[in-house]
Amino acid sequence: MLGAEFPPVAILVAGLAGFGLLIGSFLNVVIVRVPQDRSVVTPRSACPTCGELISGFDNVPVLSWLLLRGRSRCCQERISLRYPVIEILTGVAFAAVALWKGWSWEVPGLLYLAAIGIALAVIDFDVHRLPNAIVLPSYPITAVLLVVAALGEGVPGALAGAAIGGVAMYVFYFVLMFVYPSGMGFGDVKLGGVLGLYLGWYGWEEAVVGGFAAFLLGAVVGLGAILFAGATRKSMIPFGPFMLAGAGLGLVYGTPLVDWYLGLSGLR
């Protein structure tokens, strides 16, 4: 922890929730432009229907969508509900990190993971691709953030776990891609390495649960799609969102679930 002299965690939660709304607005730009190999900085956001530039007043996260009643001011075309949903989801995710970790050196790294996780999950769902423009820079950025967290929290040994976790999950997914190329892409392999850094930083329990949860979630959703949505075994269902969701479950519940299982089986 950073110290007792910091304000109550509620202030951090509220601040990061608001910050998350702003980041969510930026993620909406990333989700649209990165798959198209366009800059996320320029030009300014414009109406996708008529091309008119969107004013700052009409670009306030969530609030603008509500005031405009979900329609563009310039041409009255409907604005997708997905935009405010992503903004709210990001705000909630950032607030959840604050509630979970409080005033901790771990928070910046987890916020970064939450942000890229939301962007990558939606992009993979949309275009079945995990862009290098997001995944590859995440390696050095994650490394720096985890080094800062390890030194700030006084757990330098966690960096060895991060390195082992990153390599292990990268190799694991690479082997899966080699064995089953139609079900696993190289983007999944590269994302696996990033998630392995985080999971390994926290411990082997988080890594095991995070890896297993990805396949369990994928199997449950895939079966549901076959039973209720008319999908078939050959239907293309992106695996990235399940990897990200599984990693989230592993980070939060990894140790408690392993302790419960070992206790239940009499091994602990």
SERO-4910 file (N, C-alpha, C, O; in steps of 0.05 Angstrom, whole numbers):
BEGIN
 pado doro    nc1    nc2    nc3   cac1   cac2   cac3    cc1    cc2    cc3    oc1    oc2    oc3
  Met    A     17    -24      0      0      0      0     17     25      0     40     24      9
  Leu    A      7     47    -10     22     71    -12     25     86     14     43    102     18
  Gly    A      6     80     33      9     93     59    -18    103     69    -36    109     54
  Ala    A    -20    105     97    -45    112    109    -51    142    107    -74    150    112
  Glu    A    -31    157     98    -36    186     96    -53    194     73    -61    217     70
  Phe    A    -59    175     55    -75    181     31   -104    183     39   -113    171     58
  Pro    A   -120    198     23   -148    202     28   -163    175     28   -152    155     19
  Pro    A   -188    174     37   -204    150     37   -206    138      9   -205    152    -11
  Val    A   -208    111      9   -209     97    -17   -233    107    -33   -233    105    -58
  Ala    A   -254    116    -20   -278    125    -35   -271    147    -54   -283    149    -76
  Ile    A   -253    164    -46   -244    186    -64   -230    175    -89   -235    184   -111
  Leu    A   -214    155    -84   -200    142   -107   -220    128   -125   -218    130   -150
  Val    A   -240    115   -113   -260    101   -129   -275    121   -147   -279    116   -171
  Ala    A   -284    143   -135   -299    163   -150   -281    175   -172   -291    179   -195
  Gly    A   -257    181   -165   -239    194   -185   -233    176   -208   -233    184   -231
  Leu    A   -227    150   -202   -221    131   -224   -246    124   -240   -244    118   -264
  Ala    A   -269    125   -228   -294    120   -243   -297    142   -264   -304    136   -287
  Gly    A   -293    167   -256   -295    189   -275   -274    187   -296   -279    192   -320
  Phe    A   -249    181   -288   -227    178   -307   -233    155   -326   -227    157   -350
  Gly    A   -245    134   -316   -252    111   -333   -272    119   -355   -271    108   -377
  Leu    A   -291    137   -348   -310    146   -368   -296    160   -391   -302    156   -415
  Leu    A   -276    176   -384   -260    190   -405   -244    171   -422   -243    173   -446
  Ile    A   -231    151   -408   -216    131   -423   -234    115   -440   -227    107   -463
  Gly    A   -258    109   -430   -278     94   -446   -285    108   -472   -288     96   -493
  Ser    A   -287    135   -470   -293    151   -494   -270    148   -514   -274    145   -538
  Phe    A   -245    148   -504   -222    144   -522   -222    116   -533   -214    112   -556
  Leu    A   -229     96   -517   -230     69   -527   -249     65   -550   -245     49   -568
  Asn    A   -271     80   -549   -290     79   -572   -276     87   -598   -282     76   -619
  Val    A   -258    106   -596   -243    114   -620   -223     92   -628   -221     85   -651
  Val    A   -209     81   -608   -190     60   -613   -204     36   -626   -193     25   -645
  Ile    A   -227     28   -616   -241      5   -626   -249      8   -655   -248    -12   -671
  Val    A   -256     32   -664   -264     37   -691   -239     40   -709   -239     29   -731
  Arg    A   -219     55   -701   -198     64   -719   -174     44   -720   -163     40   -742
  Val    A   -167     31   -698   -143     14   -699   -146     -9   -719   -128    -14   -734
  Pro    A   -169    -23   -720   -172    -44   -741   -170    -34   -769   -164    -49   -788
  Gln    A   -175     -8   -773   -173      4   -799   -146     17   -804   -142     30   -825
  Asp    A   -127     13   -786   -100     24   -788   -101     55   -790    -85     67   -805
  Arg    A   -119     67   -776   -121     97   -776   -111    108   -750   -110     94   -729
  Ser    A   -102    133   -750    -92    146   -726   -115    149   -706   -138    155   -713
  Val    A   -109    145   -680   -129    149   -659   -127    178   -649   -143    185   -631
  Val    A   -110    194   -660   -106    222   -651   -119    242   -670   -133    260   -661
  Thr    A   -113    238   -695   -125    256   -715   -138    240   -737   -130    217   -742
  Pro    A   -158    250   -751   -172    275   -745   -191    273   -722   -193    252   -710
  Arg    A   -204    295   -715   -223    295   -693   -247    276   -700   -251    270   -723
  Ser    A   -261    268   -679   -284    251   -683   -305    265   -700   -310    289   -697
  Ala    A   -317    250   -718   -338    261   -736   -361    242   -737   -359    218   -730
  Cys    A   -384    252   -745   -408    236   -748   -402    215   -770   -394    222   -792
  Pro    A   -406    189   -764   -401    169   -784   -420    169   -808   -415    157   -829
  Thr    A   -442    183   -805   -462    185   -827   -457    208   -846   -455    204   -870
  Cys    A   -455    232   -835   -453    256   -852   -425    267   -852   -419    285   -868
  Gly    A   -408    259   -834   -380    268   -833   -375    294   -819   -352    303   -818
  Glu    A   -395    306   -808   -391    332   -794   -376    327   -767   -382    308   -753
  Leu    A   -357    345   -762   -341    343   -737   -359    345   -713   -378    360   -712
  Ile    A   -353    329   -692   -369    329   -668   -357    349   -648   -333    348   -643
  Ser    A   -373    367   -638   -363    387   -619   -356    374   -592   -366    353   -586
  Gly    A   -340    388   -577   -333    378   -550   -357    375   -533   -358    357   -516
  Phe    A   -376    393   -536   -401    392   -519   -416    366   -525   -429    356   -507
  Asp    A   -415    356   -549   -430    332   -557   -413    307   -553   -421    285   -562
  Asn    A   -390    310   -541   -372    287   -539   -366    281   -509   -346    268   -503
  Val    A   -383    290   -491   -379    285   -463   -389    256   -458   -411    249   -465
  Pro    A   -372    239   -445   -380    211   -441   -407    208   -428   -413    221   -408
  Val    A   -423    191   -439   -449    183   -430   -469    206   -430   -491    204   -442
  Leu    A   -462    229   -418   -481    251   -415   -490    261   -442   -514    266   -446
  Ser    A   -471    265   -461   -479    275   -487   -499    256   -501   -518    265   -513
  Trp    A   -494    230   -499   -512    210   -511   -540    213   -499   -560    211   -514
  Leu    A   -541    217   -473   -567    219   -460   -581    245   -468   -605    245   -474
  Leu    A   -567    267   -469   -579    293   -476   -588    293   -505   -608    305   -512
  Leu    A   -573    279   -522   -581    278   -550   -601    256   -556   -610    252   -579
  Arg    A   -608    241   -535   -627    219   -537   -618    198   -558   -634    187   -573
  Gly    A   -592    194   -558   -582    173   -575   -582    179   -605   -581    161   -621
  Arg    A   -583    205   -612   -583    213   -640   -563    235   -645   -558    252   -628
  Ser    A   -551    234   -669   -532    254   -677   -545    281   -680   -567    283   -691
  Arg    A   -532    303   -670   -543    329   -671   -545    339   -700   -564    353   -708
  Cys    A   -525    331   -717   -523    342   -744   -543    330   -763   -554    345   -780
  Cys    A   -547    304   -761   -565    292   -781   -586    274   -769   -602    261   -783
  Gln    A   -587    273   -742   -608    258   -728   -607    228   -732   -626    214   -726
  Glu    A   -584    219   -742   -581    190   -745   -576    178   -717   -565    191   -699
  Arg    A   -585    153   -713   -583    140   -687   -553    135   -680   -538    125   -697
  Ile    A   -546    140   -656   -519    134   -646   -520    108   -630   -537    105   -613
  Ser    A   -503     90   -637   -503     63   -625   -502     65   -594   -486     80   -583
  Leu    A   -518     48   -582   -517     46   -552   -490     36   -542   -483     39   -519
  Arg    A   -475     23   -560   -449     12   -552   -430     33   -542   -413     28   -524
  Tyr    A   -432     58   -552   -413     79   -544   -416     85   -514   -396     83   -500
  Pro    A   -439     92   -504   -441     96   -475   -437     71   -458   -427     73   -436
  Val    A   -444     48   -469   -440     23   -454   -410     19   -449   -402     11   -427
  Ile    A   -393     23   -470   -364     19   -466   -353     40   -447   -336     34   -431
  Glu    A   -363     64   -448   -355     85   -429   -362     77   -400   -345     80   -382
  Ile    A   -386     68   -396   -395     60   -370   -379     35   -360   -371     34   -337
  Leu    A   -376     16   -378   -361     -8   -371   -333     -1   -362   -322    -13   -343
  Thr    A   -320     17   -376   -293     25   -369   -293     39   -342   -275     34   -325
  Gly    A   -312     57   -337   -314     70   -312   -318     51   -289   -306     53   -268
  Val    A   -335     31   -293   -340     11   -273   -315     -6   -268   -309    -12   -245
  Ala    A   -301    -14   -289   -277    -30   -286   -256    -15   -271   -243    -26   -253
  Phe    A   -252     11   -276   -232     27   -262   -240     30   -232   -223     28   -215
  Ala    A   -266     34   -227   -275     36   -199   -271     10   -185   -264      9   -161
  Ala    A   -276    -13   -199   -272    -39   -186   -243    -44   -179   -237    -55   -158
  Val    A   -225    -35   -196   -196    -38   -190   -190    -22   -164   -175    -31   -147
  Ala    A   -201      2   -162   -196     19   -139   -207      6   -114   -194      6    -93
  Leu    A   -231     -6   -115   -243    -19    -92   -226    -43    -84   -223    -49    -61
  Trp    A   -216    -57   -104   -201    -82    -99   -173    -76    -87   -165    -89    -68
  Lys    A   -159    -57    -98   -131    -52    -90   -126    -27    -74   -105    -25    -61
  Gly    A   -145     -9    -74   -141     16    -58   -118     32    -68   -112     32    -92
  Trp    A   -105     46    -50    -82     63    -57    -57     45    -59    -41     43    -40
  Ser    A    -54     32    -81    -33     12    -85    -17     18   -111    -28     29   -130
  Trp    A      8     10   -110     25     12   -134     16     -6   -157     24     -3   -180
  Glu    A     -1    -25   -150    -11    -44   -170    -32    -32   -188    -37    -42   -211
  Val    A    -45    -11   -179    -68      1   -193    -62      9   -221    -77      2   -239
  Pro    A    -40     25   -227    -36     33   -255    -34     10   -274    -46     11   -296
  Gly    A    -20    -12   -267    -18    -35   -285    -45    -48   -290    -51    -56   -312
  Leu    A    -61    -50   -269    -88    -62   -272   -107    -45   -288   -123    -55   -303
  Leu    A   -104    -18   -285   -121      0   -301   -113     -3   -331   -131     -4   -348
  Tyr    A    -88     -6   -336    -79     -9   -364    -90    -35   -375   -100    -36   -398
  Leu    A    -89    -57   -359    -99    -82   -368   -129    -81   -373   -139    -91   -393
  Ala    A   -144    -67   -355   -173    -64   -359   -179    -49   -385   -197    -57   -400
  Ala    A   -164    -28   -390   -169    -12   -414   -164    -27   -440   -181    -28   -458
  Ile    A   -140    -40   -442   -134    -55   -467   -152    -79   -468   -158    -88   -490
  Gly    A   -159    -90   -445   -177   -114   -446   -204   -108   -458   -214   -123   -474
  Ile    A   -215    -85   -451   -241    -78   -462   -239    -73   -492   -255    -82   -508
  Ala    A   -218    -58   -499   -214    -51   -528   -209    -77   -544   -222    -80   -565
  Leu    A   -192    -94   -535   -185   -118   -550   -209   -138   -552   -213   -150   -572
  Ala    A   -224   -140   -530   -247   -158   -530   -268   -149   -551   -278   -166   -566
  Val    A   -273   -123   -552   -293   -113   -572   -282   -115   -600   -297   -123   -618
  Ile    A   -257   -109   -604   -245   -111   -631   -245   -140   -641   -252   -145   -664
  Asp    A   -237   -158   -623   -237   -186   -631   -265   -196   -637   -269   -212   -656
  Phe    A   -284   -187   -622   -312   -194   -628   -321   -183   -655   -335   -196   -670
  Asp    A   -312   -159   -661   -321   -146   -686   -307   -157   -711   -320   -165   -730
  Val    A   -281   -160   -710   -265   -167   -734   -249   -192   -731   -234   -199   -749
  His    A   -251   -206   -709   -237   -231   -704   -206   -227   -707   -192   -242   -721
  Arg    A   -197   -205   -695   -168   -199   -696   -160   -184   -671   -175   -168   -660
  Leu    A   -136   -189   -662   -124   -175   -640   -100   -159   -650    -79   -170   -654
  Pro    A   -105   -134   -656    -85   -118   -670    -58   -116   -656    -56   -112   -632
  Asn    A    -36   -118   -672     -9   -115   -661     -5    -87   -650     11    -84   -631
  Ala    A    -19    -68   -660    -16    -40   -651    -23    -37   -622    -14    -18   -609
  Ile    A    -39    -55   -611    -46    -54   -583    -31    -75   -567    -20    -70   -546
  Val    A    -29   -100   -578    -17   -122   -563     13   -119   -560     23   -122   -537
  Leu    A     27   -113   -581     57   -113   -579     67    -91   -561     85    -96   -545
  Pro    A     57    -66   -562     66    -46   -543     60    -53   -514     72    -42   -495
  Ser    A     40    -71   -510     33    -78   -483     54    -94   -468     55    -94   -444
  Tyr    A     72   -106   -483     95   -120   -470    113   -101   -455    116   -105   -431
  Pro    A    125    -81   -468    142    -63   -453    127    -46   -433    137    -41   -411
  Ile    A    102    -38   -439     87    -22   -421     80    -38   -396     83    -28   -373
  Thr    A     71    -62   -400     65    -80   -377     90    -85   -360     89    -85   -335
  Ala    A    113    -90   -373    137    -95   -359    144    -72   -341    151    -75   -317
  Val    A    143    -47   -351    149    -23   -336    130    -21   -312    139    -16   -290
  Leu    A    104    -24   -317     84    -20   -296     87    -42   -274     83    -36   -251
  Leu    A     94    -66   -282     98    -87   -262    124    -83   -246    125    -90   -222
  Val    A    145    -73   -259    169    -67   -244    164    -45   -223    173    -47   -201
  Val    A    149    -24   -232    142     -3   -213    126    -14   -190    131     -7   -166
  Ala    A    106    -31   -196     90    -43   -175    106    -61   -156    103    -60   -132
  Ala    A    124    -77   -167    141    -94   -151    159    -79   -132    161    -86   -109
  Leu    A    171    -58   -142    189    -42   -125    173    -25   -105    181    -23    -82
  Gly    A    151    -14   -114    134      2    -96    122    -14    -73    120     -5    -51
  Glu    A    114    -39    -80    101    -56    -60    122    -73    -44    115    -87    -25
  Gly    A    147    -71    -52    168    -86    -38    168   -116    -43    174   -131    -26
  Val    A    159   -123    -68    159   -152    -75    174   -157   -101    162   -165   -121
  Pro    A    200   -151   -102    215   -154   -127    214   -183   -138    217   -187   -162
  Gly    A    210   -203   -120    209   -230   -129    185   -236   -147    186   -255   -162
  Ala    A    165   -218   -146    142   -222   -164    149   -219   -193    136   -230   -211
  Leu    A    171   -205   -199    180   -201   -226    188   -228   -239    184   -232   -263
  Ala    A    200   -245   -223    208   -272   -234    183   -287   -241    182   -301   -262
  Gly    A    162   -286   -224    137   -299   -230    124   -288   -255    113   -303   -271
  Ala    A    126   -262   -259    115   -249   -283    129   -259   -308    117   -266   -328
  Ala    A    156   -261   -307    171   -270   -330    165   -299   -336    161   -306   -360
  Ile    A    163   -316   -316    157   -344   -320    129   -347   -331    124   -362   -350
  Gly    A    110   -332   -320     82   -333   -329     79   -324   -358     65   -336   -373
  Gly    A     93   -302   -365     91   -292   -392    102   -312   -412     89   -317   -433
  Val    A    125   -324   -406    137   -343   -425    120   -369   -426    115   -379   -448
  Ala    A    111   -378   -403     95   -403   -402     70   -401   -418     63   -419   -433
  Met    A     55   -379   -414     30   -376   -428     34   -371   -458     18   -380   -475
  Tyr    A     55   -357   -465     61   -353   -494     67   -380   -507     56   -386   -528
  Val    A     84   -396   -494     91   -422   -505     66   -441   -506     62   -455   -525
  Phe    A     50   -440   -485     26   -457   -483      7   -451   -507     -2   -470   -520
  Tyr    A      2   -426   -511    -16   -419   -533     -4   -423   -560    -18   -429   -580
  Phe    A     23   -420   -562     36   -425   -587     34   -455   -595     29   -461   -618
  Val    A     37   -472   -575     34   -501   -580      5   -507   -588      1   -523   -607
  Leu    A    -14   -495   -575    -42   -499   -582    -47   -490   -611    -61   -504   -626
  Met    A    -36   -468   -619    -39   -458   -646    -27   -477   -666    -38   -482   -687
  Phe    A     -4   -488   -659      9   -507   -676     -7   -533   -679     -9   -544   -701
  Val    A    -19   -542   -657    -34   -567   -658    -62   -563   -670    -72   -580   -685
  Tyr    A    -74   -540   -665   -101   -534   -674   -102   -506   -686   -114   -488   -675
  Pro    A    -90   -503   -710    -88   -476   -722   -115   -464   -729   -117   -439   -730
  Ser    A   -135   -480   -734   -161   -469   -742   -176   -457   -718   -195   -442   -721
  Gly    A   -168   -464   -694   -182   -455   -670   -166   -434   -654   -177   -423   -634
  Met    A   -141   -429   -661   -125   -410   -646   -108   -394   -665    -94   -405   -683
  Gly    A   -108   -367   -663    -93   -350   -680    -68   -340   -666    -65   -342   -642
  Phe    A    -49   -329   -681    -24   -319   -670    -30   -294   -652    -14   -289   -634
  Gly    A    -51   -280   -658    -59   -258   -640    -65   -268   -612    -58   -255   -592
  Asp    A    -78   -291   -610    -84   -303   -584    -58   -310   -570    -55   -307   -545
  Val    A    -38   -320   -585    -12   -328   -573      1   -303   -561     10   -304   -538
  Lys    A      2   -281   -576     15   -257   -567      0   -245   -543     12   -235   -524
  Leu    A    -27   -246   -543    -42   -236   -520    -37   -254   -496    -35   -244   -474
  Gly    A    -34   -280   -501    -28   -298   -479     -3   -291   -463     -2   -293   -439
  Gly    A     17   -282   -478     42   -273   -465     37   -249   -446     48   -248   -424
  Val    A     22   -230   -455     16   -206   -439      0   -214   -414      7   -206   -392
  Leu    A    -20   -231   -418    -36   -239   -395    -20   -256   -375    -24   -254   -351
  Gly    A     -2   -272   -386     16   -288   -369     34   -271   -351     39   -279   -329
  Leu    A     42   -248   -361     58   -230   -345     43   -221   -320     53   -222   -298
  Tyr    A     18   -213   -324      1   -205   -301     -5   -228   -283     -1   -226   -258
  Leu    A    -14   -250   -294    -22   -273   -277      2   -284   -262      0   -290   -238
  Gly    A     25   -286   -275     49   -296   -262     59   -277   -241     71   -286   -221
  Trp    A     55   -251   -244     63   -232   -224     49   -237   -197     61   -234   -176
  Tyr    A     24   -245   -199      9   -250   -174     13   -278   -163     11   -282   -139
  Gly    A     19   -298   -180     24   -325   -170     15   -347   -188      0   -342   -207
  Trp    A     24   -371   -182     17   -394   -199    -13   -400   -197    -25   -410   -217
  Glu    A    -25   -395   -174    -54   -400   -172    -70   -383   -191    -88   -393   -204
  Glu    A    -63   -358   -193    -77   -340   -211    -72   -349   -240    -91   -347   -256
  Ala    A    -48   -357   -246    -42   -366   -274    -58   -391   -281    -69   -392   -303
  Val    A    -59   -410   -263    -74   -435   -269   -104   -429   -272   -116   -438   -292
  Val    A   -115   -415   -254   -144   -409   -255   -150   -391   -279   -170   -396   -293
  Gly    A   -133   -371   -284   -138   -354   -307   -137   -369   -334   -153   -364   -351
  Gly    A   -118   -387   -337   -116   -403   -361   -139   -422   -364   -151   -424   -386
  Phe    A   -146   -436   -342   -168   -455   -344   -195   -441   -348   -212   -451   -363
  Ala    A   -199   -418   -335   -225   -404   -338   -230   -395   -366   -253   -395   -375
  Ala    A   -209   -388   -381   -213   -380   -409   -226   -402   -425   -245   -397   -441
  Phe    A   -216   -426   -422   -227   -449   -438   -255   -457   -427   -272   -465   -443
  Leu    A   -259   -455   -401   -285   -461   -390   -306   -441   -400   -328   -450   -409
  Leu    A   -300   -416   -399   -319   -395   -409   -324   -399   -439   -347   -397   -448
  Gly    A   -302   -404   -454   -306   -409   -483   -323   -432   -489   -340   -431   -507
  Ala    A   -320   -454   -474   -336   -478   -478   -366   -473   -471   -383   -481   -486
  Val    A   -370   -459   -449   -398   -453   -441   -412   -435   -461   -435   -441   -469
  Val    A   -399   -414   -470   -411   -396   -489   -414   -409   -516   -435   -406   -529
  Gly    A   -394   -425   -524   -396   -439   -550   -419   -459   -550   -433   -461   -570
  Leu    A   -423   -473   -528   -445   -492   -526   -471   -477   -527   -490   -486   -540
  Gly    A   -473   -455   -512   -497   -439   -512   -504   -429   -540   -527   -428   -548
  Ala    A   -483   -420   -555   -487   -410   -582   -498   -432   -600   -515   -427   -618
  Ile    A   -488   -457   -597   -497   -479   -613   -527   -486   -606   -543   -491   -624
  Leu    A   -533   -486   -580   -559   -494   -571   -581   -473   -576   -604   -480   -583
  Phe    A   -573   -448   -573   -594   -427   -574   -591   -406   -596   -609   -390   -600
  Ala    A   -568   -405   -609   -564   -384   -629   -559   -395   -657   -551   -380   -675
  Gly    A   -562   -421   -661   -559   -432   -687   -530   -435   -697   -526   -440   -721
  Ala    A   -511   -432   -679   -483   -435   -687   -477   -465   -691   -491   -483   -682
  Thr    A   -455   -470   -705   -445   -497   -709   -417   -500   -699   -405   -480   -690
  Arg    A   -406   -524   -700   -379   -528   -691   -359   -513   -708   -336   -507   -699
  Lys    A   -367   -506   -732   -348   -492   -750   -352   -461   -748   -338   -446   -762
  Ser    A   -370   -452   -732   -375   -424   -729   -350   -411   -716   -338   -422   -698
  Met    A   -342   -388   -726   -318   -374   -716   -326   -357   -692   -340   -336   -695
  Ile    A   -317   -365   -669   -322   -350   -644   -295   -341   -634   -278   -358   -628
  Pro    A   -290   -315   -632   -264   -305   -623   -258   -314   -595   -275   -314   -577
  Phe    A   -233   -322   -591   -224   -332   -565   -213   -310   -546   -212   -314   -522
  Gly    A   -204   -288   -558   -192   -266   -543   -209   -257   -519   -199   -254   -497
  Pro    A   -235   -252   -523   -252   -243   -501   -252   -263   -478   -253   -255   -454
  Phe    A   -251   -289   -484   -252   -309   -463   -224   -309   -448   -223   -314   -424
  Met    A   -203   -305   -463   -177   -303   -450   -176   -280   -430   -165   -283   -408
  Leu    A   -187   -258   -439   -186   -234   -422   -205   -237   -398   -197   -230   -375
  Ala    A   -228   -248   -402   -247   -253   -380   -235   -274   -360   -237   -270   -336
  Gly    A   -223   -295   -371   -210   -315   -354   -188   -303   -338   -185   -310   -314
  Ala    A   -172   -286   -350   -150   -273   -335   -161   -256   -312   -150   -256   -290
  Gly    A   -183   -242   -318   -195   -226   -297   -204   -243   -273   -200   -236   -250
  Leu    A   -217   -266   -279   -226   -284   -258   -202   -295   -243   -203   -298   -219
  Gly    A   -181   -302   -258   -157   -313   -245   -144   -293   -226   -136   -300   -204
  Leu    A   -142   -267   -234   -130   -247   -218   -146   -243   -192   -134   -240   -170
  Val    A   -172   -243   -193   -188   -237   -170   -193   -262   -152   -192   -260   -128
  Tyr    A   -198   -285   -165   -206   -308   -150   -186   -331   -151   -192   -353   -141
  Gly    A   -163   -327   -163   -144   -349   -167   -137   -363   -141   -141   -387   -138
  Thr    A   -126   -348   -122   -117   -361    -97   -140   -372    -81   -138   -395    -71
  Pro    A   -163   -358    -77   -185   -369    -62   -195   -395    -74   -202   -414    -60
  Leu    A   -197   -396   -101   -207   -421   -114   -188   -444   -111   -197   -466   -106
  Val    A   -162   -439   -113   -143   -461   -110   -142   -470    -81   -141   -494    -76
  Asp    A   -144   -452    -62   -145   -459    -34   -169   -476    -28   -168   -496    -13
  Trp    A   -192   -468    -39   -217   -483    -35   -214   -511    -47   -223   -531    -34
  Tyr    A   -203   -513    -71   -201   -539    -84   -182   -557    -69   -187   -581    -65
  Leu    A   -159   -546    -61   -139   -563    -47   -150   -572    -20   -145   -594    -11
  Gly    A   -165   -554     -6   -177   -561     19   -199   -583     16   -201   -601     32
  Leu    A   -214   -580     -6   -236   -599    -11   -224   -627    -18   -235   -647    -10
  Ser    A   -202   -627    -32   -189   -652    -40   -170   -663    -19   -159   -685    -22
  Gly    A   -167   -649      4   -150   -659     25   -121   -655     21   -104   -666     35
  Leu    A   -114   -639      0    -85   -635     -6    -74   -611     10    -49   -607      9
  Arg    A    -91   -596     24    -81   -574     40    -95   -573     67    -90   -556     83
***
